[in-house]
Amino acid sequence: MRKGEQTHSNMNMKQKRTGASMNKSIGNALASKKKVSRNQVVFFDYRDERKLKRFINDQGKIIPRRITGLSAKEQNLLTHSVKWARFLSIIPYVADEYK
């Protein structure tokens, strides 16, 4: 093999490093859906109505993990906080326009 030539496996490694593969467009599409940045301290207080409403859509449903970008543990804490806040009537179960 000459000095300037690249083998097929080296080309694949180069594509992976530069992000020239087909998965790049799929990754960008999924990343654009995420609503929460990962560099935040995650603590969900059931009394903090404003923070909980960020994770609830206009129908009153809890936004799923794949969109919020939370870990499983964080999503579980969020779910418990939202359910407890609904039970205490801090936030509604269903939005007014859907009643």
C-alpha positions as CSV (number, residue, x, y, z in Angstrom):
1,M,0.0,0.0,0.0
2,R,1.3,3.4,-0.9
3,K,1.6,6.3,1.6
4,G,-1.4,8.3,0.4
5,E,-3.8,5.4,-0.1
6,Q,-6.5,4.5,2.4
7,T,-8.1,1.1,2.8
8,H,-11.9,0.7,3.0
9,S,-11.8,0.3,6.8
10,N,-9.8,3.5,7.2
11,M,-12.4,5.4,5.1
12,N,-15.2,4.2,7.4
13,M,-13.2,5.3,10.5
14,K,-12.7,8.7,8.9
15,Q,-16.4,9.0,8.0
16,K,-17.3,8.2,11.6
17,R,-14.9,10.8,13.0
18,T,-16.1,13.5,10.6
19,G,-19.8,12.6,11.0
20,A,-20.3,12.1,7.2
21,S,-22.4,9.0,7.7
22,M,-26.1,8.7,7.2
23,N,-26.9,8.6,10.9
24,K,-25.9,12.3,11.2
25,S,-29.2,13.5,9.7
26,I,-31.2,11.2,12.0
27,G,-29.3,12.3,15.1
28,N,-29.9,16.0,14.2
29,A,-33.6,15.3,13.8
30,L,-33.9,13.7,17.2
31,A,-31.7,16.3,18.9
32,S,-33.9,19.1,17.6
33,K,-36.9,17.6,19.4
34,K,-35.3,17.7,22.9
35,K,-36.7,20.5,25.0
36,V,-34.4,20.4,28.1
37,S,-30.6,20.8,28.1
38,R,-28.7,18.2,30.0
39,N,-26.6,20.6,32.1
40,Q,-29.3,21.4,34.6
41,V,-29.7,20.2,38.2
42,V,-32.7,18.0,38.2
43,F,-34.9,18.4,41.3
44,F,-38.7,18.4,40.9
45,D,-40.6,20.0,43.6
46,Y,-44.4,19.2,43.5
47,R,-45.1,22.8,44.6
48,D,-43.2,24.4,41.7
49,E,-46.1,24.8,39.3
50,R,-44.1,26.7,36.7
51,K,-41.3,24.1,36.5
52,L,-43.7,21.2,36.2
53,K,-45.8,22.8,33.5
54,R,-42.6,22.9,31.3
55,F,-42.9,19.1,31.1
56,I,-46.7,18.9,30.4
57,N,-48.1,19.5,27.0
58,D,-51.2,21.5,26.1
59,Q,-53.5,18.5,26.8
60,G,-52.1,18.0,30.2
61,K,-50.1,14.9,29.4
62,I,-46.6,14.4,30.7
63,I,-44.0,14.7,27.9
64,P,-42.1,11.5,27.3
65,R,-38.4,10.9,28.1
66,R,-37.3,10.7,24.5
67,I,-38.4,14.3,23.9
68,T,-37.4,15.8,27.3
69,G,-34.0,14.1,27.4
70,L,-34.3,13.1,31.0
71,S,-32.8,9.9,32.4
72,A,-35.2,7.1,33.6
73,K,-34.6,8.1,37.2
74,E,-35.2,11.8,36.5
75,Q,-38.4,11.0,34.5
76,N,-39.6,8.8,37.4
77,L,-39.1,11.7,39.8
78,L,-40.9,14.1,37.4
79,T,-43.9,11.7,37.1
80,H,-44.3,11.3,40.8
81,S,-44.1,15.1,41.3
82,V,-46.6,15.8,38.6
83,K,-49.0,13.2,39.9
84,W,-48.7,14.5,43.5
85,A,-49.3,18.1,42.3
86,R,-52.4,17.0,40.4
87,F,-53.7,15.2,43.5
88,L,-53.2,18.3,45.6
89,S,-54.9,20.4,42.8
90,I,-51.8,22.5,42.2
91,I,-51.9,21.7,38.5
92,P,-55.0,20.4,36.6
93,Y,-55.4,16.8,35.4
94,V,-56.7,18.0,32.0
95,A,-56.4,21.4,30.3
96,D,-59.5,23.6,30.3
97,E,-60.0,23.5,26.5
98,Y,-60.3,19.7,26.6
99,K,-62.9,19.5,29.4
